[in-house]
Amino acid sequence: MDLDAVQLKKCLRNISKNTFGNHKKKWFAEFCCKLYRRYFNIFWRTFVEHLIHIEKLMQAIQQEGFRLKFIKWELAMNTVKYLGHVIEENLVRPLDDNLVSITEFPTSKTHKNICQFSGKVNFYRKYIPNSAATLEPFCNLLRKDVDFLWSDECQLAFEQVKKYLTTAPALAIFNRNKPINIYTDASGEGIGAIPKQPQESGEEKPVAYFSKKLDDAQKRKKVIYVES
């Protein structure tokens, strides 16, 4: 099969992406790094071990014939901005610049406005306690054949979401070597859970928030059974 110059360039680009993608999985397992497209985020518990992993990863990249742009290189950072989040010492929180579009979002007047606001909020959903119940008024407005009506319930949820995301929300980074305590709660509408881990200060901090809206069958059960 004959290929013109454009087709050949596209074919080689796809081969390069697939080859790089295969190595990404291997490097993630061996060198404790997060990879998004062609960006690396290398991490470890101690600085000495961190340097060892960087050296091994650089050797692997060189052996496979890939090249890096060191003009974008940042080494030994205490705080890293990564995919809309700020990662610092044992904490992860939303990027402040991204929260501006949420806090300054005007009161919704159409279904399209709700879709836009929900899309922004869903990206940071994990920072919102009991998010399923909190966001339910918006989900209800987006259901089929439901007329748009911005109720007091919608306004309250709108303000709560902004409050949750602007009062310094932060999650501790999960540590598999530490004990974990899970706190659960349930109501007639949904269930929620907060896994927490003790920190060096002795204080417990959440590592995630989980919530789920109950379906009609689950709502008919007693809360004590749903919570368990």
N, C-alpha and C positions, 0 to 999 in steps of 0.2 A: 504494500500500500504506500503510495507516494503522499508526502506531507509537504505543504508549502511552509514558508518561513514562520508565519503566524501560528499555524497549527503545531509545528515542531516546538516553538518556544512555549506554548501552552502545555504541551505534553511533558516537556522537561520540568516545567514548574510544578505540575501535579506529582511527578515522580519525586521531586525534591521535597514537597510537602509530606508525602506519604512516608518517605524515608526518615525525615526529621521526626514525624509523629511517632514512628515505631521506636526511635531512640528515646523520645521523651518519656515513655512509659518505663523504660529500663532505668533511665537516670533518676526518675522520681523515686523508684524503689531502692536504689543503691545510695543516693547521695542526699536524701531528705531535702528535696526542693520542689517548689510549686512551679508549674509551667503553664503559661497562657499564651497561645500562639507561639511567638518566638521570644518571649520574655521569661527570665528565670527569677525566682525568689528563693534564695538558699537560706536555710535556717538550722540552728541546732541549739542545744541547751547551754553549752559553754563556748567561750570565744576560741579556745584552743581547738576543740573538736570542729568548730565552725570553719576554721582555716584549713583543717585537714580535708573536710568535705569539698571546699572550694578547689583545692589543689587537685583532688581526684577527679572532680567534674571537668576542670580545664584540660586535664590530660585525656579524658575520654572524648571530649569535643575535638581536641587536636588529632587524636588517632582516627576519628571518623571523617576528618577532612572538612569540618564545618569551621566557619569564621564568626567572630563576635565583633561588635562595634563597642570598643572600650570607651568611646566618648560618652556613652550612656551608662557607664559602670558606676555603681555606688557601693562602697565597701564599708563593713563594720558600722552600719547605721543602727541607732537605738530605736528609731521610728521609721516605718516604711509605709508609703501610700501604695495600696495594691487593690486594683479593681473596685474602686469606690469605697474602700475601707482604710482605716489607719491601724496598723499593727505596731504595738509598742510592748513594753515589758509585761508579758503575761496578760495583755488586754487587747481586744479588738473593738473598734468603734466606727461609726459612720464617718465618712469624709465630710467635714463641715461645708465645703463648697457645694456638695451635692444636696445638702439639706436646705439650702437657700431656696431652691425651686419648689420645695414642699412647703416651707414656712410662709413663703410669699404667694402661694397659690390662692387665687380668689375663691370665694364661695361658688360652688358649681351651680350652673343654671340649665345645663343640658346633659343628656346621656353621654355625649362626647367628653364633656368636662369631667364627669365621674370616671370614665375610662382612663383619661389622662392622669388624673390624681391617683387612682388605684394602681396604675402601672408604676408610678414613681414610688409609692408607698410599699408595694409588694417586694421591691428590691431590698428594702430594709425591714421586712416583716419579722425577721428573727429577733429584732430588738424590741418588739412590741409585746408586752405581756398579754396573754389571752387574746391574741390577734383575731382569731376566728369570730369571737363574739363582738369585739370592738369594730371590726370591719363589716359586720353583717348588714347594717343599714345601707351601705354602698352596694353590696352584693344583691340585696333585694331590689334596688332600683335598676339593676342591670338585667334582671330576669325578663324573659320574653313576655310581651303583652302587659307589662307593668308601666303605668303612666308615671312620668317624672313629677315627683312632689318632694321638695326639699323640706322635710319635717324638722321638728325640734330634736328628734332622735338623731337625724343625719347631722345636724349642726353640732350636737354634743360629741358625736363620734369624730367629726372633722376636727374639733378643737382638741380632743383627747389624743388623736394621732400626732398632731403637731407638738403637743406637750411632751409625749413620750419620746419623740425624736429630737427634742431640743433641750432636754434636761440632762445633758451629758450621759446618754445611754452607753453602756459598755458591757461587754461580756468577757469573762475570764477565759483564757485558752485552755481547752480540756487537756488534762494530764492523766494518762492511763495508769500511772503509778500512784495516784492519790485516791483516797476513798471518795465516793460520790453519794450524796443524799438527794432523793427525788421527792419533791413536795407536789402533791396532786390536789385538785379541786374539781368540783362538778356542779352544774346547775341544770335546770330543766332545758336549757338551750345548747350547752356545750360542755366540753371537758378541757382541762388544762394541766400542764405539769411543768415544773421548774427544776431541772437538775442543778445542784450546787456542789462546789468543791471548796474545802478549806484552803486558805492562802497562807503565805508565810506569816502574816500578821495575826493569824488565828481566825480572821473573819471569813465567813462563807460568802462566796460570790457565784452568781448564776453563770453557767456556761452555755445555756440556750433557753429558749422558751418554746414550748409546744402547746398547741391548742387545736381543737377540732369541733366543728359544729355537728350536733346530733341529727340523725335522720328521724323520720316520723316514728319508726319502730322503736328506736332507742329512747325517744322522748317519753314513750309510754312506760318505761321501766322506772323503778324507784331510783333516786339519786345515789343511794348507798351502793346499789349494784353497778351503776354506770361508773362510779368513781373507782370501784375495786377492779 
